[in-house]
Amino acid sequence: MILMKKINILVVGLLLVFNAQSQNIDKLIKEKEVRRIETILAADDMQGRRTFTPGIEKAAAFIADEFKATGLQTLNNSGSYLQSFAMVRTKFLGTSGSFDGTAIDKKDIIVVTTQASISINETSGFEKIIIGKTANLMSEARKLAGLKKNALVIVDTSFAKTFSGLTRLKSNLFKSDKSVIFVLSATNPTSYSFEAKHEITEMPLANVVGVLPGKSRPDEIVIFSGHYDHLGITSKDRNGNVLTDSIFNGANDDAAGTTAMMVLAKYFKALGNNERTLVFAAFTAEEVGGFGATYFSNQFDPAKVIAMFNLEMIGSESKWGKNSAFITGYEKTDMGKILQANLEGTDFTFYPDPYPAQNLFYRSDNATLARLGVPAHTISTTKIDTDPYYHKATDEIGTIDIDNMTRIIKAIALSARGIVSGKDTPTRVNTADLK
């Protein structure tokens, strides 16, 4: 009997705590604030937030100002909320090379670099790597294309038919002082020399990142993110027809996710009780290849990232109606179960991704960290197979269900509290099972 009384007291205590948190969240996450931010990000004067346009720069400045007003710190105390980096496009001008004094055919040399010119030999400190006939050429080559080290890569001649495909690694590179030279050869030389020239075009980009340091576990990181870029202004559709509305506002894709991330930053800052460090990120260049999230993710030790909540298109009802959302890659970790357990007593439900054919787990900004084992998932509500506004000029503020979107943000906030506090730690993604 005494044990039952203690259990009843514990249950009542937990319910009181949960009810207090629920009431608190209604004061801290308000529909009016959600509407304000969403309306600004999806406004015509943002010009569709296309990468490399004044519109996206205006959006970045707005998000940075909001982070400052919220009281977030800058990443690594950089002094700026803009995480600036550059994509580099290279135009090949010429190359030459030799192994042990014997010239190599130019078609058997592929230089991946962001430098206008390089001239190297065996004394230049390049690591020599051999890709043998049993290896997966493209998989091994991709590991080197991040230009984290100088390398001379000798590719077995059995790959002669597919070797030229490595030229795709020369596209959309991050600026680096490292170079990788791929050579198709059956020879492992003692001496070598290579020269290469490229025309380099740098294209500046910026994520917007704010930080809320953890109290007792500052080295453990939880990320909340959304991409703030969209498609910009387009005067004609794919069939060449003139559009009456040329601005692709991207209200749901992904002003909605970015808004949610910003509102969550305000919420957790107001609570001030996060034991783990929270990082809030608005990614650029998702629509043109996910480059913002890729660059951002590469700045972290994945072992220190406990979880990632990537928020993508939550401005509409899910296929299950209100008070619901789905989580991509639900089955790959127990994060979804943790989130749902923290929502016990509410009427909100997280479901597994109902659109597996769309391959969404690999298509959004969670993918880079997920491939490194981080329980990084995207939360969404869009009916991606039937969404009438997806990548259309009609994706405007008037199509957003602000009331339901606010409920979703509250649910994410409540469901994340165990991970934010350090009580819950999701299992890791099994990288052996990933594509």
DRENDO-1510 file (C-alpha; in Angstrom, 1 decimal, always signed):
<recs>
REC; n; res; u; v; w
REC; 1; MET; +0.0; +0.0; +0.0 .
REC; 2; ILE; +2.8; +2.4; +0.9 .
REC; 3; LEU; +4.5; +1.6; -2.4 .
REC; 4; MET; +1.3; +2.3; -4.3 .
REC; 5; LYS; +1.0; +5.7; -2.6 .
REC; 6; LYS; +4.5; +6.6; -3.5 .
REC; 7; ILE; +3.8; +5.6; -7.2 .
REC; 8; ASN; +0.6; +7.6; -7.2 .
REC; 9; ILE; +2.4; +10.6; -5.7 .
REC; 10; LEU; +5.1; +10.3; -8.4 .
REC; 11; VAL; +2.5; +10.1; -11.2 .
REC; 12; VAL; +0.7; +13.1; -9.9 .
REC; 13; GLY; +4.0; +15.0; -9.6 .
REC; 14; LEU; +4.9; +14.2; -13.2 .
REC; 15; LEU; +1.5; +15.3; -14.4 .
REC; 16; LEU; +1.8; +18.5; -12.5 .
REC; 17; VAL; +5.2; +19.1; -14.1 .
REC; 18; PHE; +3.9; +18.3; -17.6 .
REC; 19; ASN; +0.9; +20.5; -17.1 .
REC; 20; ALA; +3.1; +23.4; -16.0 .
REC; 21; GLN; +5.3; +22.9; -19.0 .
REC; 22; SER; +2.3; +22.8; -21.3 .
REC; 23; GLN; +1.0; +26.1; -19.8 .
REC; 24; ASN; +4.4; +27.7; -20.0 .
REC; 25; ILE; +4.8; +26.8; -23.6 .
REC; 26; ASP; +1.5; +28.5; -24.5 .
REC; 27; LYS; +2.9; +31.7; -23.0 .
REC; 28; LEU; +6.3; +31.3; -24.8 .
REC; 29; ILE; +5.2; +30.0; -28.3 .
REC; 30; LYS; +2.4; +32.2; -29.6 .
REC; 31; GLU; +0.6; +32.0; -32.9 .
REC; 32; LYS; +1.1; +35.8; -33.4 .
REC; 33; GLU; +4.9; +35.4; -33.3 .
REC; 34; VAL; +4.8; +32.4; -35.7 .
REC; 35; ARG; +2.8; +34.4; -38.1 .
REC; 36; ARG; +5.1; +37.5; -37.9 .
REC; 37; ILE; +8.2; +35.6; -38.7 .
REC; 38; GLU; +6.6; +33.4; -41.4 .
REC; 39; THR; +5.1; +36.4; -43.1 .
REC; 40; ILE; +8.4; +38.3; -43.2 .
REC; 41; LEU; +10.3; +35.4; -44.7 .
REC; 42; ALA; +7.7; +34.6; -47.3 .
REC; 43; ALA; +7.0; +38.2; -48.3 .
REC; 44; ASP; +7.4; +39.4; -51.9 .
REC; 45; ASP; +10.3; +41.7; -50.9 .
REC; 46; MET; +12.4; +38.7; -50.1 .
REC; 47; GLN; +12.2; +37.9; -53.9 .
REC; 48; GLY; +11.9; +34.2; -53.3 .
REC; 49; ARG; +15.2; +33.9; -51.4 .
REC; 50; ARG; +17.1; +32.4; -54.3 .
REC; 51; THR; +20.8; +31.5; -53.7 .
REC; 52; PHE; +23.2; +34.3; -54.8 .
REC; 53; THR; +20.6; +37.0; -54.9 .
REC; 54; PRO; +19.9; +40.2; -52.9 .
REC; 55; GLY; +16.7; +38.5; -51.6 .
REC; 56; ILE; +18.5; +35.7; -49.8 .
REC; 57; GLU; +21.0; +38.3; -48.3 .
REC; 58; LYS; +18.0; +40.2; -47.0 .
REC; 59; ALA; +16.6; +37.1; -45.5 .
REC; 60; ALA; +19.9; +36.2; -43.8 .
REC; 61; ALA; +20.1; +39.7; -42.3 .
REC; 62; PHE; +16.6; +39.3; -40.9 .
REC; 63; ILE; +17.4; +35.9; -39.3 .
REC; 64; ALA; +20.7; +37.2; -37.9 .
REC; 65; ASP; +18.9; +40.2; -36.3 .
REC; 66; GLU; +16.4; +37.9; -34.8 .
REC; 67; PHE; +19.1; +35.7; -33.3 .
REC; 68; LYS; +20.8; +38.7; -31.8 .
REC; 69; ALA; +17.5; +40.0; -30.3 .
REC; 70; THR; +16.9; +36.5; -28.9 .
REC; 71; GLY; +20.3; +36.6; -27.2 .
REC; 72; LEU; +22.0; +33.7; -28.9 .
REC; 73; GLN; +25.8; +33.5; -29.1 .
REC; 74; THR; +27.6; +33.2; -32.4 .
REC; 75; LEU; +29.2; +29.9; -33.4 .
REC; 76; ASN; +32.7; +29.6; -32.0 .
REC; 77; ASN; +32.4; +33.2; -30.7 .
REC; 78; SER; +33.1; +34.3; -34.3 .
REC; 79; GLY; +31.3; +37.6; -33.8 .
REC; 80; SER; +28.9; +37.0; -36.6 .
REC; 81; TYR; +25.8; +34.9; -37.0 .
REC; 82; LEU; +26.7; +34.5; -40.7 .
REC; 83; GLN; +28.6; +31.3; -41.3 .
REC; 84; SER; +30.2; +32.5; -44.5 .
REC; 85; PHE; +31.9; +30.2; -47.0 .
REC; 86; ALA; +32.4; +30.0; -50.8 .
REC; 87; MET; +31.4; +27.5; -53.4 .
REC; 88; VAL; +34.0; +27.4; -56.2 .
REC; 89; ARG; +33.5; +26.6; -59.9 .
REC; 90; THR; +36.5; +25.7; -61.9 .
REC; 91; LYS; +37.0; +25.9; -65.6 .
REC; 92; PHE; +39.7; +23.6; -66.8 .
REC; 93; LEU; +42.5; +25.3; -68.8 .
REC; 94; GLY; +45.2; +22.6; -69.0 .
REC; 95; THR; +47.3; +20.0; -67.2 .
REC; 96; SER; +50.4; +17.9; -67.7 .
REC; 97; GLY; +52.1; +15.1; -65.7 .
REC; 98; SER; +54.6; +12.4; -65.6 .
REC; 99; PHE; +55.5; +9.2; -63.7 .
REC; 100; ASP; +59.2; +8.5; -63.4 .
REC; 101; GLY; +60.0; +10.9; -66.2 .
REC; 102; THR; +57.4; +9.3; -68.6 .
REC; 103; ALA; +54.6; +11.7; -69.8 .
REC; 104; ILE; +51.0; +10.7; -68.9 .
REC; 105; ASP; +48.2; +11.1; -71.4 .
REC; 106; LYS; +46.1; +14.2; -70.4 .
REC; 107; LYS; +42.9; +12.2; -70.5 .
REC; 108; ASP; +44.2; +10.0; -67.7 .
REC; 109; ILE; +44.6; +12.9; -65.3 .
REC; 110; ILE; +41.8; +14.6; -63.4 .
REC; 111; VAL; +42.7; +17.4; -61.0 .
REC; 112; VAL; +40.2; +18.3; -58.3 .
REC; 113; THR; +41.2; +21.7; -56.9 .
REC; 114; THR; +40.0; +25.2; -56.1 .
REC; 115; GLN; +43.4; +26.8; -56.8 .
REC; 116; ALA; +44.1; +28.6; -60.1 .
REC; 117; SER; +47.4; +26.8; -60.6 .
REC; 118; ILE; +49.3; +24.0; -58.9 .
REC; 119; SER; +52.7; +22.6; -59.6 .
REC; 120; ILE; +53.7; +19.6; -57.5 .
REC; 121; ASN; +56.2; +16.6; -57.4 .
REC; 122; GLU; +57.1; +13.8; -55.0 .
REC; 123; THR; +58.6; +16.3; -52.5 .
REC; 124; SER; +55.4; +18.3; -52.2 .
REC; 125; GLY; +54.0; +16.2; -49.3 .
REC; 126; PHE; +51.0; +14.7; -51.2 .
REC; 127; GLU; +49.8; +11.4; -49.7 .
REC; 128; LYS; +49.9; +8.6; -52.3 .
REC; 129; ILE; +46.7; +6.5; -52.4 .
REC; 130; ILE; +46.0; +3.5; -54.6 .
REC; 131; ILE; +42.5; +2.6; -55.7 .
REC; 132; GLY; +42.8; -1.1; -56.7 .
REC; 133; LYS; +40.6; -3.1; -59.0 .
REC; 134; THR; +38.4; -4.5; -56.3 .
REC; 135; ALA; +37.5; -1.1; -54.8 .
REC; 136; ASN; +34.3; +1.0; -55.4 .
REC; 137; LEU; +35.9; +3.8; -57.4 .
REC; 138; MET; +33.3; +6.5; -57.0 .
REC; 139; SER; +32.7; +5.8; -53.3 .
REC; 140; GLU; +36.5; +6.0; -52.6 .
REC; 141; ALA; +36.9; +9.1; -54.8 .
REC; 142; ARG; +34.0; +10.9; -53.1 .
REC; 143; LYS; +35.7; +10.5; -49.7 .
REC; 144; LEU; +38.6; +12.5; -51.1 .
REC; 145; ALA; +36.6; +15.1; -53.0 .
REC; 146; GLY; +36.1; +17.2; -49.8 .
REC; 147; LEU; +39.7; +18.4; -50.3 .
REC; 148; LYS; +40.7; +17.8; -46.6 .
REC; 149; LYS; +44.2; +16.7; -47.6 .
REC; 150; ASN; +46.6; +16.8; -50.6 .
REC; 151; ALA; +46.6; +13.4; -52.3 .
REC; 152; LEU; +47.9; +11.7; -55.4 .
REC; 153; VAL; +45.4; +8.9; -56.2 .
REC; 154; ILE; +46.5; +6.2; -58.5 .
REC; 155; VAL; +43.5; +4.5; -60.1 .
REC; 156; ASP; +43.8; +1.0; -61.5 .
REC; 157; THR; +43.5; +0.7; -65.2 .
REC; 158; SER; +40.6; -1.7; -64.9 .
REC; 159; PHE; +38.5; +1.5; -64.3 .
REC; 160; ALA; +39.5; +2.9; -67.7 .
REC; 161; LYS; +35.8; +3.0; -68.9 .
REC; 162; THR; +34.5; +4.9; -65.9 .
REC; 163; PHE; +37.5; +7.0; -65.0 .
REC; 164; SER; +36.2; +10.1; -66.8 .
REC; 165; GLY; +33.2; +10.1; -64.5 .
REC; 166; LEU; +35.4; +11.5; -61.8 .
REC; 167; THR; +35.2; +14.9; -63.5 .
REC; 168; ARG; +31.9; +15.4; -61.8 .
REC; 169; LEU; +33.9; +15.8; -58.5 .
REC; 170; LYS; +35.2; +19.1; -59.9 .
REC; 171; SER; +31.8; +20.7; -59.7 .
REC; 172; ASN; +30.6; +22.9; -56.8 .
REC; 173; LEU; +33.6; +22.6; -54.5 .
REC; 174; PHE; +34.2; +24.3; -51.2 .
REC; 175; LYS; +37.2; +26.6; -51.2 .
REC; 176; SER; +40.3; +24.8; -50.0 .
REC; 177; ASP; +44.0; +25.0; -50.1 .
REC; 178; LYS; +44.2; +21.3; -50.7 .
REC; 179; SER; +44.2; +19.4; -54.1 .
REC; 180; VAL; +43.6; +15.8; -55.2 .
REC; 181; ILE; +45.0; +14.4; -58.4 .
REC; 182; PHE; +43.5; +11.3; -59.9 .
REC; 183; VAL; +45.7; +9.4; -62.3 .
REC; 184; LEU; +44.7; +6.3; -64.3 .
REC; 185; SER; +47.8; +4.1; -64.3 .
REC; 186; ALA; +49.2; +0.6; -63.6 .
REC; 187; THR; +52.4; +2.2; -62.3 .
REC; 188; ASN; +53.3; +3.1; -58.7 .
REC; 189; PRO; +56.0; +5.7; -59.4 .
REC; 190; THR; +59.0; +6.7; -57.4 .
REC; 191; SER; +59.0; +10.2; -58.8 .
REC; 192; TYR; +56.3; +12.3; -60.4 .
REC; 193; SER; +55.3; +15.8; -61.4 .
REC; 194; PHE; +52.1; +17.6; -62.3 .
REC; 195; GLU; +51.0; +21.0; -63.3 .
REC; 196; ALA; +47.4; +22.2; -63.7 .
REC; 197; LYS; +45.7; +25.5; -64.4 .
REC; 198; HIS; +42.0; +26.4; -63.9 .
REC; 199; GLU; +39.9; +29.5; -64.1 .
REC; 200; ILE; +38.4; +29.9; -60.6 .
REC; 201; THR; +35.0; +31.6; -59.8 .
REC; 202; GLU; +34.2; +32.0; -56.2 .
REC; 203; MET; +30.5; +32.2; -55.2 .
REC; 204; PRO; +30.0; +33.5; -51.6 .
REC; 205; LEU; +27.3; +31.8; -49.4 .
REC; 206; ALA; +26.2; +32.0; -45.8 .
REC; 207; ASN; +24.3; +29.9; -43.3 .
REC; 208; VAL; +22.9; +31.8; -40.3 .
REC; 209; VAL; +23.9; +30.1; -37.0 .
REC; 210; GLY; +23.2; +30.9; -33.4 .
REC; 211; VAL; +24.2; +29.0; -30.2 .
REC; 212; LEU; +22.7; +28.5; -26.8 .
REC; 213; PRO; +25.5; +27.0; -24.7 .
REC; 214; GLY; +24.7; +24.0; -22.5 .
REC; 215; LYS; +25.0; +24.3; -18.8 .
REC; 216; SER; +26.3; +20.9; -17.6 .
REC; 217; ARG; +27.0; +19.2; -20.9 .
REC; 218; PRO; +28.3; +22.0; -23.2 .
REC; 219; ASP; +30.2; +19.5; -25.5 .
REC; 220; GLU; +27.1; +17.6; -26.3 .
REC; 221; ILE; +25.3; +19.3; -29.2 .
REC; 222; VAL; +21.6; +19.3; -30.3 .
REC; 223; ILE; +20.9; +21.0; -33.7 .
REC; 224; PHE; +17.6; +22.6; -34.8 .
REC; 225; SER; +17.6; +23.6; -38.5 .
REC; 226; GLY; +15.7; +24.6; -41.6 .
REC; 227; HIS; +16.8; +25.9; -45.0 .
REC; 228; TYR; +15.9; +29.5; -45.7 .
REC; 229; ASP; +16.6; +29.6; -49.5 .
REC; 230; HIS; +14.0; +29.0; -52.2 .
REC; 231; LEU; +13.6; +29.3; -55.9 .
REC; 232; GLY; +13.6; +33.1; -56.4 .
REC; 233; ILE; +11.9; +34.8; -59.4 .
REC; 234; THR; +10.9; +32.9; -62.5 .
REC; 235; SER; +9.0; +34.6; -65.3 .
REC; 236; LYS; +8.1; +31.4; -67.2 .
REC; 237; ASP; +7.1; +27.9; -66.3 .
REC; 238; ARG; +8.8; +24.7; -67.7 .
REC; 239; ASN; +6.6; +24.8; -70.8 .
REC; 240; GLY; +7.6; +28.4; -71.6 .
REC; 241; ASN; +4.3; +29.9; -70.5 .
REC; 242; VAL; +4.5; +33.4; -68.9 .
REC; 243; LEU; +3.6; +33.3; -65.3 .
REC; 244; THR; +1.2; +35.9; -63.8 .
REC; 245; ASP; +3.0; +35.5; -60.4 .
REC; 246; SER; +6.7; +35.3; -60.9 .
REC; 247; ILE; +7.8; +35.2; -57.3 .
REC; 248; PHE; +8.3; +31.8; -55.7 .
REC; 249; ASN; +7.8; +32.8; -52.1 .
REC; 250; GLY; +8.5; +29.4; -50.6 .
REC; 251; ALA; +6.2; +30.0; -47.6 .
REC; 252; ASN; +6.1; +26.3; -46.8 .
REC; 253; ASP; +9.4; +25.3; -48.5 .
REC; 254; ASP; +11.0; +26.2; -46.2 .
REC; 255; ALA; +10.1; +29.5; -44.6 .
REC; 256; ALA; +7.9; +27.3; -42.4 .
REC; 257; GLY; +10.8; +25.2; -41.1 .
REC; 258; THR; +13.0; +28.2; -40.7 .
REC; 259; THR; +10.3; +30.0; -38.7 .
REC; 260; ALA; +9.9; +27.0; -36.5 .
REC; 261; MET; +13.6; +26.9; -35.8 .
REC; 262; MET; +13.7; +30.6; -34.9 .
REC; 263; VAL; +10.7; +30.3; -32.6 .
REC; 264; LEU; +12.3; +27.3; -30.9 .
REC; 265; ALA; +15.4; +29.3; -30.3 .
REC; 266; LYS; +13.3; +32.0; -28.5 .
REC; 267; TYR; +11.6; +29.3; -26.5 .
REC; 268; PHE; +14.7; +27.5; -25.2 .
REC; 269; LYS; +16.4; +30.8; -24.6 .
REC; 270; ALA; +13.5; +31.9; -22.4 .
REC; 271; LEU; +13.5; +28.6; -20.5 .
REC; 272; GLY; +17.3; +28.9; -19.9 .
REC; 273; ASN; +17.6; +25.3; -18.7 .
REC; 274; ASN; +19.2; +23.4; -21.5 .
REC; 275; GLU; +22.0; +21.2; -20.2 .
REC; 276; ARG; +23.2; +20.4; -23.7 .
REC; 277; THR; +24.4; +23.0; -26.2 .
REC; 278; LEU; +21.7; +24.0; -28.7 .
REC; 279; VAL; +22.7; +25.1; -32.2 .
REC; 280; PHE; +20.1; +26.8; -34.4 .
REC; 281; ALA; +20.9; +26.9; -38.1 .
REC; 282; ALA; +19.3; +28.4; -41.2 .
REC; 283; PHE; +20.8; +26.7; -44.2 .
REC; 284; THR; +21.5; +28.2; -47.6 .
REC; 285; ALA; +21.6; +26.5; -51.0 .
REC; 286; GLU; +19.4; +23.5; -50.1 .
REC; 287; GLU; +17.5; +23.9; -53.4 .
REC; 288; VAL; +20.7; +23.8; -55.5 .
REC; 289; GLY; +22.3; +20.8; -53.9 .
REC; 290; GLY; +22.3; +21.0; -50.1 .
REC; 291; PHE; +25.6; +22.9; -49.9 .
REC; 292; GLY; +24.8; +24.9; -46.9 .
REC; 293; ALA; +24.0; +21.9; -44.7 .
REC; 294; THR; +27.0; +20.0; -46.1 .
REC; 295; TYR; +29.4; +22.8; -45.2 .
REC; 296; PHE; +27.8; +23.3; -41.8 .
REC; 297; SER; +27.9; +19.6; -40.9 .
REC; 298; ASN; +31.5; +19.3; -41.8 .
REC; 299; GLN; +32.4; +21.8; -39.1 .
REC; 300; PHE; +31.3; +19.5; -36.3 .
REC; 301; ASP; +32.7; +16.3; -34.8 .
REC; 302; PRO; +29.7; +14.0; -35.5 .
REC; 303; ALA; +30.5; +12.1; -32.3 .
REC; 304; LYS; +29.5; +15.2; -30.3 .
REC; 305; VAL; +26.2; +15.8; -32.1 .
REC; 306; ILE; +23.6; +14.0; -30.0 .
REC; 307; ALA; +20.6; +14.8; -32.3 .
REC; 308; MET; +19.5; +16.9; -35.2 .
REC; 309; PHE; +15.9; +18.2; -35.7 .
REC; 310; ASN; +15.7; +19.4; -39.3 .
REC; 311; LEU; +12.4; +21.1; -39.9 .
REC; 312; GLU; +11.1; +21.0; -43.5 .
REC; 313; MET; +7.6; +22.1; -44.8 .
REC; 314; ILE; +5.5; +22.0; -41.7 .
REC; 315; GLY; +3.0; +24.7; -42.8 .
REC; 316; SER; +0.2; +22.3; -43.8 .
REC; 317; GLU; -1.7; +19.4; -42.3 .
REC; 318; SER; -0.2; +16.0; -42.7 .
REC; 319; LYS; -2.1; +13.1; -44.2 .
REC; 320; TRP; -3.4; +12.3; -40.7 .
REC; 321; GLY; -4.8; +15.8; -40.2 .
REC; 322; LYS; -4.0; +18.3; -37.5 .
REC; 323; ASN; -1.7; +17.5; -34.5 .
REC; 324; SER; +0.5; +15.2; -36.4 .
REC; 325; ALA; +3.8; +15.1; -38.4 .
REC; 326; PHE; +6.1; +12.5; -39.7 .
REC; 327; ILE; +9.8; +11.8; -39.1 .
REC; 328; THR; +12.0; +10.7; -42.0 .
REC; 329; GLY; +14.2; +7.7; -41.2 .
REC; 330; TYR; +12.0; +6.9; -38.2 .
REC; 331; GLU; +13.2; +3.3; -38.1 .
REC; 332; LYS; +16.9; +4.1; -38.2 .
REC; 333; THR; +17.1; +5.3; -34.6 .
REC; 334; ASP; +14.9; +5.4; -31.5 .
REC; 335; MET; +14.6; +9.2; -31.7 .
REC; 336; GLY; +11.1; +9.1; -32.9 .
REC; 337; LYS; +10.0; +6.9; -30.0 .
REC; 338; ILE; +11.7; +9.2; -27.5 .
REC; 339; LEU; +9.9; +12.3; -29.0 .
REC; 340; GLN; +6.6; +10.5; -28.8 .
REC; 341; ALA; +7.1; +9.3; -25.3 .
REC; 342; ASN; +7.7; +12.9; -24.2 .
REC; 343; LEU; +4.3; +13.8; -25.7 .
REC; 344; GLU; +2.4; +11.4; -23.5 .
REC; 345; GLY; -0.7; +13.2; -22.3 .
REC; 346; THR; -1.1; +15.3; -25.5 .
REC; 347; ASP; -3.1; +14.6; -28.6 .
REC; 348; PHE; -0.1; +15.0; -30.9 .
REC; 349; THR; +1.4; +12.1; -32.8 .
REC; 350; PHE; +4.7; +11.6; -34.7 .
REC; 351; TYR; +4.5; +9.0; -37.5 .
REC; 352; PRO; +7.1; +7.2; -39.6 .
REC; 353; ASP; +7.6; +8.7; -43.0 .
REC; 354; PRO; +4.7; +7.5; -45.2 .
REC; 355; TYR; +6.5; +8.3; -48.5 .
REC; 356; PRO; +9.4; +5.9; -48.6 .
REC; 357; ALA; +9.5; +6.0; -52.4 .
REC; 358; GLN; +10.4; +9.7; -52.2 .
REC; 359; ASN; +13.6; +8.8; -50.4 .
REC; 360; LEU; +13.2; +11.9; -48.1 .
REC; 361; PHE; +15.7; +10.8; -45.5 .
REC; 362; TYR; +18.5; +11.4; -48.0 .
REC; 363; ARG; +17.0; +14.4; -49.8 .
REC; 364; SER; +17.0; +17.0; -47.0 .
REC; 365; ASP; +19.6; +18.8; -44.9 .
REC; 366; ASN; +19.7; +16.0; -42.2 .
REC; 367; ALA; +21.4; +13.6; -44.7 .
REC; 368; THR; +25.1; +14.7; -44.2 .
REC; 369; LEU; +25.1; +14.1; -40.5 .
REC; 370; ALA; +22.9; +11.0; -40.7 .
REC; 371; ARG; +25.5; +9.4; -43.0 .
REC; 372; LEU; +28.0; +10.0; -40.3 .
REC; 373; GLY; +25.9; +8.2; -37.7 .
REC; 374; VAL; +24.1; +11.1; -36.1 .
REC; 375; PRO; +20.4; +10.6; -35.2 .
REC; 376; ALA; +19.6; +13.4; -37.7 .
REC; 377; HIS; +16.0; +13.4; -38.9 .
REC; 378; THR; +13.7; +15.7; -40.8 .
REC; 379; ILE; +10.2; +16.5; -39.3 .
REC; 380; SER; +7.6; +17.4; -41.9 .
REC; 381; THR; +3.9; +17.4; -42.7 .
REC; 382; THR; +3.8; +17.9; -46.4 .
REC; 383; LYS; +1.9; +15.5; -48.6 .
REC; 384; ILE; +4.9; +15.4; -50.9 .
REC; 385; ASP; +3.2; +13.1; -53.5 .
REC; 386; THR; +0.2; +15.4; -53.9 .
REC; 387; ASP; +1.2; +18.8; -52.6 .
REC; 388; PRO; -0.4; +21.3; -55.0 .
REC; 389; TYR; +2.0; +24.2; -54.0 .
REC; 390; TYR; +5.4; +22.4; -54.0 .
REC; 391; HIS; +7.9; +24.4; -56.0 .
REC; 392; LYS; +5.2; +26.7; -57.4 .
REC; 393; ALA; +4.5; +30.4; -57.2 .
REC; 394; THR; +1.4; +29.5; -55.2 .
REC; 395; ASP; +3.4; +28.5; -52.2 .
REC; 396; GLU; +2.5; +31.7; -50.4 .
REC; 397; ILE; +1.6; +32.8; -46.9 .
REC; 398; GLY; -2.1; +32.4; -47.6 .
REC; 399; THR; -1.7; +28.6; -47.9 .
REC; 400; ILE; -0.1; +28.2; -44.5 .
REC; 401; ASP; -2.2; +26.9; -41.6 .
REC; 402; ILE; -0.6; +29.0; -38.9 .
REC; 403; ASP; -2.7; +27.6; -36.1 .
REC; 404; ASN; -1.6; +24.0; -36.9 .
REC; 405; MET; +1.9; +25.1; -37.5 .
REC; 406; THR; +2.1; +26.6; -34.1 .
REC; 407; ARG; +0.8; +23.4; -32.6 .
REC; 408; ILE; +3.5; +21.5; -34.4 .
REC; 409; ILE; +6.2; +23.8; -33.0 .
REC; 410; LYS; +4.9; +23.4; -29.5 .
REC; 411; ALA; +4.9; +19.6; -30.0 .
REC; 412; ILE; +8.5; +19.7; -31.2 .
REC; 413; ALA; +9.5; +21.8; -28.2 .
REC; 414; LEU; +7.9; +19.4; -25.7 .
REC; 415; SER; +9.1; +16.3; -27.4 .
REC; 416; ALA; +12.7; +17.5; -27.5 .
REC; 417; ARG; +12.9; +18.4; -23.8 .
REC; 418; GLY; +14.4; +15.0; -22.8 .
REC; 419; ILE; +17.2; +15.3; -25.4 .
REC; 420; VAL; +17.8; +19.0; -24.6 .
REC; 421; SER; +18.0; +18.3; -20.8 .
REC; 422; GLY; +20.4; +15.3; -21.3 .
REC; 423; LYS; +17.9; +12.8; -19.9 .
REC; 424; ASP; +17.4; +11.1; -23.3 .
REC; 425; THR; +20.1; +10.1; -25.8 .
REC; 426; PRO; +18.9; +8.6; -29.1 .
REC; 427; THR; +20.6; +5.6; -30.6 .
REC; 428; ARG; +23.0; +6.3; -33.5 .
REC; 429; VAL; +22.3; +5.6; -37.2 .
REC; 430; ASN; +23.9; +2.4; -38.4 .
REC; 431; THR; +26.1; +3.8; -41.2 .
REC; 432; ALA; +26.5; +0.3; -42.6 .
REC; 433; ASP; +22.9; +0.4; -43.6 .
REC; 434; LEU; +23.0; +3.7; -45.3 .
REC; 435; LYS; +23.1; +4.3; -49.0 .
</recs>
